[in-house]
Amino acid sequence: MDNNDIFLDEATKAVFIIGVKYRQADINGKQELRQPRDKAFSAYSMARLKLLEDEVICTDEDVQEMEKIRQEIQQAAQTQTLITAIARLFGILIAL
């Protein structure tokens, strides 16, 4: 696997975890998470398409940052912590 594949794999895991945490949230949590979740999902879709282009290459640093963000999303126990991690995911995905 190259860096693009690893990056995309970590991003895929991150958005999956966001979806699970959204489904498990209470009504208030869902209201708070809906917009950040939707933005992250849209950015993920665009990033997947960009990573199919030959000129987009993820660096080792990109991969490390994505792994760190995925771990933050996975470990987030509070809604606000999760929202902060989702915002970081969104930022790295749109930067591609």
C-alpha positions in Angstrom: 0.0 0.0 0.0 1.2 3.5 -0.8 0.6 6.6 1.3 -2.5 7.5 -0.6 -4.0 4.1 0.1 -3.1 4.3 3.8 -4.4 7.8 4.1 -7.7 6.9 2.5 -8.0 3.8 4.6 -7.6 5.8 7.8 -10.0 8.4 6.5 -12.6 5.7 5.7 -12.2 4.3 9.2 -12.6 7.8 10.7 -15.9 8.6 8.8 -17.2 5.1 9.7 -16.6 5.8 13.4 -18.2 9.2 13.1 -21.3 7.5 11.7 -21.4 5.0 14.5 -21.0 7.6 17.2 -23.7 9.7 15.5 -26.1 6.8 15.6 -25.3 6.1 19.2 -25.8 9.7 20.3 -28.9 11.0 22.1 -31.1 13.5 20.3 -29.1 16.5 21.6 -25.8 14.9 20.5 -27.3 14.1 17.1 -28.3 17.8 16.7 -24.8 19.0 17.6 -23.1 16.4 15.4 -25.3 16.5 12.3 -23.6 19.5 10.6 -20.0 18.6 11.4 -20.7 15.0 10.3 -22.2 16.1 7.0 -19.3 18.4 6.3 -16.8 15.6 7.1 -18.6 13.1 4.9 -18.7 15.6 2.0 -15.0 16.4 2.4 -14.3 12.6 2.5 -16.1 12.0 -0.8 -14.2 14.8 -2.5 -10.9 13.6 -1.1 -11.5 10.1 -2.4 -12.0 11.5 -5.9 -8.8 13.6 -5.6 -6.8 10.7 -4.4 -7.6 8.9 -7.6 -5.8 11.6 -9.6 -2.1 10.8 -10.3 -0.8 14.2 -9.1 -2.2 14.0 -5.6 0.4 12.3 -3.3 0.0 12.0 0.4 3.2 12.4 2.4 4.3 10.4 5.4 3.3 13.4 7.5 -0.2 13.4 6.0 -0.6 9.7 6.9 0.6 10.3 10.4 -1.8 13.2 10.9 -4.7 11.2 9.5 -3.9 8.3 11.8 -3.8 10.7 14.8 -7.1 12.3 13.8 -8.7 8.8 13.4 -7.5 7.9 16.9 -8.9 11.1 18.4 -12.3 10.4 16.8 -12.3 6.9 18.0 -11.3 7.9 21.6 -13.7 10.9 21.8 -16.0 10.4 24.8 -17.7 13.8 24.7 -19.6 15.4 21.9 -17.5 18.5 21.9 -14.2 16.5 21.8 -15.7 14.6 18.8 -16.7 17.8 17.0 -13.2 19.2 17.4 -11.7 16.0 16.0 -14.2 16.0 13.1 -13.2 19.6 12.3 -9.6 18.5 12.1 -10.6 15.7 9.8 -12.5 18.1 7.6 -9.4 20.4 7.5 -7.0 17.7 6.4 -9.4 16.3 3.8 -10.2 19.6 2.1 -6.4 20.5 2.0 -5.7 17.7 -0.5 
